Amino acid sequence: NTTANVTLMIVNPTSQQNCKGNKYERRIH
């Protein structure tokens, strides 16, 4: 899910480059 992570980082700089960070970011939203 590297591409998805990069896209999330571009859209939301708060999201981390980690799968865990991605899950946390999704939980927030």
mmCIF file of the N, C-alpha and C atoms, coordinates in Angstrom:
data_MODEL
# 
_entry.id   MODEL 
# 
loop_
_atom_site.group_PDB 
_atom_site.id 
_atom_site.type_symbol 
_atom_site.label_atom_id 
_atom_site.label_alt_id 
_atom_site.label_comp_id 
_atom_site.label_asym_id 
_atom_site.label_entity_id 
_atom_site.label_seq_id 
_atom_site.pdbx_PDB_ins_code 
_atom_site.Cartn_x 
_atom_site.Cartn_y 
_atom_site.Cartn_z 
_atom_site.occupancy 
_atom_site.B_iso_or_equiv 
_atom_site.pdbx_formal_charge 
_atom_site.auth_seq_id 
_atom_site.auth_comp_id 
_atom_site.auth_asym_id 
_atom_site.auth_atom_id 
_atom_site.pdbx_PDB_model_num 
ATOM 1  N N  . ASN A 1 1  ? 0.856   -1.210 0.000  1.00 0.00 ? 1  ASN A N  1 
ATOM 2  C CA . ASN A 1 1  ? 0.000   0.000  0.000  1.00 0.00 ? 1  ASN A CA 1 
ATOM 3  C C  . ASN A 1 1  ? 0.884   1.250  0.000  1.00 0.00 ? 1  ASN A C  1 
ATOM 4  N N  . THR A 1 2  ? 2.039   1.170  -0.625 1.00 0.00 ? 2  THR A N  1 
ATOM 5  C CA . THR A 1 2  ? 2.945   2.324  -0.616 1.00 0.00 ? 2  THR A CA 1 
ATOM 6  C C  . THR A 1 2  ? 2.331   3.485  -1.396 1.00 0.00 ? 2  THR A C  1 
ATOM 7  N N  . THR A 1 3  ? 1.757   3.197  -2.543 1.00 0.00 ? 3  THR A N  1 
ATOM 8  C CA . THR A 1 3  ? 1.175   4.274  -3.348 1.00 0.00 ? 3  THR A CA 1 
ATOM 9  C C  . THR A 1 3  ? 0.048   4.952  -2.582 1.00 0.00 ? 3  THR A C  1 
ATOM 10 N N  . ALA A 1 4  ? -0.812  4.163  -1.972 1.00 0.00 ? 4  ALA A N  1 
ATOM 11 C CA . ALA A 1 4  ? -1.923  4.742  -1.207 1.00 0.00 ? 4  ALA A CA 1 
ATOM 12 C C  . ALA A 1 4  ? -1.382  5.600  -0.071 1.00 0.00 ? 4  ALA A C  1 
ATOM 13 N N  . ASN A 1 5  ? -0.328  5.122  0.584  1.00 0.00 ? 5  ASN A N  1 
ATOM 14 C CA . ASN A 1 5  ? 0.256   5.896  1.677  1.00 0.00 ? 5  ASN A CA 1 
ATOM 15 C C  . ASN A 1 5  ? 0.792   7.226  1.168  1.00 0.00 ? 5  ASN A C  1 
ATOM 16 N N  . VAL A 1 6  ? 1.473   7.202  0.037  1.00 0.00 ? 6  VAL A N  1 
ATOM 17 C CA . VAL A 1 6  ? 2.022   8.448  -0.519 1.00 0.00 ? 6  VAL A CA 1 
ATOM 18 C C  . VAL A 1 6  ? 0.889   9.405  -0.851 1.00 0.00 ? 6  VAL A C  1 
ATOM 19 N N  . THR A 1 7  ? -0.168  8.891  -1.475 1.00 0.00 ? 7  THR A N  1 
ATOM 20 C CA . THR A 1 7  ? -1.293  9.755  -1.817 1.00 0.00 ? 7  THR A CA 1 
ATOM 21 C C  . THR A 1 7  ? -1.901  10.352 -0.556 1.00 0.00 ? 7  THR A C  1 
ATOM 22 N N  . LEU A 1 8  ? -2.068  9.530  0.480  1.00 0.00 ? 8  LEU A N  1 
ATOM 23 C CA . LEU A 1 8  ? -2.622  10.041 1.735  1.00 0.00 ? 8  LEU A CA 1 
ATOM 24 C C  . LEU A 1 8  ? -1.718  11.119 2.301  1.00 0.00 ? 8  LEU A C  1 
ATOM 25 N N  . MET A 1 9  ? -0.411  10.890 2.231  1.00 0.00 ? 9  MET A N  1 
ATOM 26 C CA . MET A 1 9  ? 0.529   11.880 2.770  1.00 0.00 ? 9  MET A CA 1 
ATOM 27 C C  . MET A 1 9  ? 0.393   13.195 2.003  1.00 0.00 ? 9  MET A C  1 
ATOM 28 N N  . ILE A 1 10 ? 0.216   13.113 0.688  1.00 0.00 ? 10 ILE A N  1 
ATOM 29 C CA . ILE A 1 10 ? 0.084   14.346 -0.108 1.00 0.00 ? 10 ILE A CA 1 
ATOM 30 C C  . ILE A 1 10 ? -1.214  15.047 0.281  1.00 0.00 ? 10 ILE A C  1 
ATOM 31 N N  . VAL A 1 11 ? -2.289  14.289 0.416  1.00 0.00 ? 11 VAL A N  1 
ATOM 32 C CA . VAL A 1 11 ? -3.581  14.888 0.764  1.00 0.00 ? 11 VAL A CA 1 
ATOM 33 C C  . VAL A 1 11 ? -3.570  15.345 2.222  1.00 0.00 ? 11 VAL A C  1 
ATOM 34 N N  . ASN A 1 12 ? -3.071  14.484 3.106  1.00 0.00 ? 12 ASN A N  1 
ATOM 35 C CA . ASN A 1 12 ? -3.054  14.807 4.535  1.00 0.00 ? 12 ASN A CA 1 
ATOM 36 C C  . ASN A 1 12 ? -1.644  14.622 5.069  1.00 0.00 ? 12 ASN A C  1 
ATOM 37 N N  . PRO A 1 13 ? -0.878  15.691 5.227  1.00 0.00 ? 13 PRO A N  1 
ATOM 38 C CA . PRO A 1 13 ? 0.493   15.562 5.746  1.00 0.00 ? 13 PRO A CA 1 
ATOM 39 C C  . PRO A 1 13 ? 0.515   14.950 7.142  1.00 0.00 ? 13 PRO A C  1 
ATOM 40 N N  . THR A 1 14 ? -0.640  14.948 7.827  1.00 0.00 ? 14 THR A N  1 
ATOM 41 C CA . THR A 1 14 ? -0.672  14.383 9.180  1.00 0.00 ? 14 THR A CA 1 
ATOM 42 C C  . THR A 1 14 ? -0.492  12.871 9.143  1.00 0.00 ? 14 THR A C  1 
ATOM 43 N N  . SER A 1 15 ? -0.941  12.236 8.054  1.00 0.00 ? 15 SER A N  1 
ATOM 44 C CA . SER A 1 15 ? -0.801  10.780 7.958  1.00 0.00 ? 15 SER A CA 1 
ATOM 45 C C  . SER A 1 15 ? 0.670   10.396 7.866  1.00 0.00 ? 15 SER A C  1 
ATOM 46 N N  . GLN A 1 16 ? 1.015   9.264  8.463  1.00 0.00 ? 16 GLN A N  1 
ATOM 47 C CA . GLN A 1 16 ? 2.412   8.834  8.478  1.00 0.00 ? 16 GLN A CA 1 
ATOM 48 C C  . GLN A 1 16 ? 2.668   7.859  7.339  1.00 0.00 ? 16 GLN A C  1 
ATOM 49 N N  . GLN A 1 17 ? 3.962   7.597  7.041  1.00 0.00 ? 17 GLN A N  1 
ATOM 50 C CA . GLN A 1 17 ? 4.324   6.668  5.972  1.00 0.00 ? 17 GLN A CA 1 
ATOM 51 C C  . GLN A 1 17 ? 4.257   5.227  6.482  1.00 0.00 ? 17 GLN A C  1 
ATOM 52 N N  . ASN A 1 18 ? 3.396   4.976  7.455  1.00 0.00 ? 18 ASN A N  1 
ATOM 53 C CA . ASN A 1 18 ? 3.316   3.635  8.030  1.00 0.00 ? 18 ASN A CA 1 
ATOM 54 C C  . ASN A 1 18 ? 1.925   3.070  7.792  1.00 0.00 ? 18 ASN A C  1 
ATOM 55 N N  . CYS A 1 19 ? 1.816   1.781  7.609  1.00 0.00 ? 19 CYS A N  1 
ATOM 56 C CA . CYS A 1 19 ? 0.499   1.158  7.458  1.00 0.00 ? 19 CYS A CA 1 
ATOM 57 C C  . CYS A 1 19 ? -0.331  1.440  8.703  1.00 0.00 ? 19 CYS A C  1 
ATOM 58 N N  . LYS A 1 20 ? 0.323   1.395  9.880  1.00 0.00 ? 20 LYS A N  1 
ATOM 59 C CA . LYS A 1 20 ? -0.395  1.696  11.115 1.00 0.00 ? 20 LYS A CA 1 
ATOM 60 C C  . LYS A 1 20 ? -0.892  3.140  11.101 1.00 0.00 ? 20 LYS A C  1 
ATOM 61 N N  . GLY A 1 21 ? -0.019  4.055  10.662 1.00 0.00 ? 21 GLY A N  1 
ATOM 62 C CA . GLY A 1 21 ? -0.426  5.452  10.589 1.00 0.00 ? 21 GLY A CA 1 
ATOM 63 C C  . GLY A 1 21 ? -1.607  5.610  9.640  1.00 0.00 ? 21 GLY A C  1 
ATOM 64 N N  . ASN A 1 22 ? -1.592  4.848  8.525  1.00 0.00 ? 22 ASN A N  1 
ATOM 65 C CA . ASN A 1 22 ? -2.685  4.902  7.577  1.00 0.00 ? 22 ASN A CA 1 
ATOM 66 C C  . ASN A 1 22 ? -3.979  4.481  8.263  1.00 0.00 ? 22 ASN A C  1 
ATOM 67 N N  . LYS A 1 23 ? -3.928  3.406  9.058  1.00 0.00 ? 23 LYS A N  1 
ATOM 68 C CA . LYS A 1 23 ? -5.127  2.941  9.749  1.00 0.00 ? 23 LYS A CA 1 
ATOM 69 C C  . LYS A 1 23 ? -5.601  3.990  10.752 1.00 0.00 ? 23 LYS A C  1 
ATOM 70 N N  . TYR A 1 24 ? -4.653  4.597  11.467 1.00 0.00 ? 24 TYR A N  1 
ATOM 71 C CA . TYR A 1 24 ? -5.032  5.629  12.429 1.00 0.00 ? 24 TYR A CA 1 
ATOM 72 C C  . TYR A 1 24 ? -5.698  6.797  11.701 1.00 0.00 ? 24 TYR A C  1 
ATOM 73 N N  . GLU A 1 25 ? -5.112  7.187  10.565 1.00 0.00 ? 25 GLU A N  1 
ATOM 74 C CA . GLU A 1 25 ? -5.659  8.306  9.800  1.00 0.00 ? 25 GLU A CA 1 
ATOM 75 C C  . GLU A 1 25 ? -7.080  7.980  9.357  1.00 0.00 ? 25 GLU A C  1 
ATOM 76 N N  . ARG A 1 26 ? -7.293  6.741  8.934  1.00 0.00 ? 26 ARG A N  1 
ATOM 77 C CA . ARG A 1 26 ? -8.642  6.353  8.490  1.00 0.00 ? 26 ARG A CA 1 
ATOM 78 C C  . ARG A 1 26 ? -9.603  6.389  9.672  1.00 0.00 ? 26 ARG A C  1 
ATOM 79 N N  . ARG A 1 27 ? -9.134  6.007  10.848 1.00 0.00 ? 27 ARG A N  1 
ATOM 80 C CA . ARG A 1 27 ? -10.004 6.030  12.024 1.00 0.00 ? 27 ARG A CA 1 
ATOM 81 C C  . ARG A 1 27 ? -10.431 7.457  12.340 1.00 0.00 ? 27 ARG A C  1 
ATOM 82 N N  . ILE A 1 28 ? -9.488  8.398  12.216 1.00 0.00 ? 28 ILE A N  1 
ATOM 83 C CA . ILE A 1 28 ? -9.814  9.795  12.516 1.00 0.00 ? 28 ILE A CA 1 
ATOM 84 C C  . ILE A 1 28 ? -10.926 10.273 11.588 1.00 0.00 ? 28 ILE A C  1 
ATOM 85 N N  . HIS A 1 29 ? -10.848 9.878  10.325 1.00 0.00 ? 29 HIS A N  1 
ATOM 86 C CA . HIS A 1 29 ? -11.872 10.321 9.375  1.00 0.00 ? 29 HIS A CA 1 
ATOM 87 C C  . HIS A 1 29 ? -13.040 9.350  9.398  1.00 0.00 ? 29 HIS A C  1 
# 
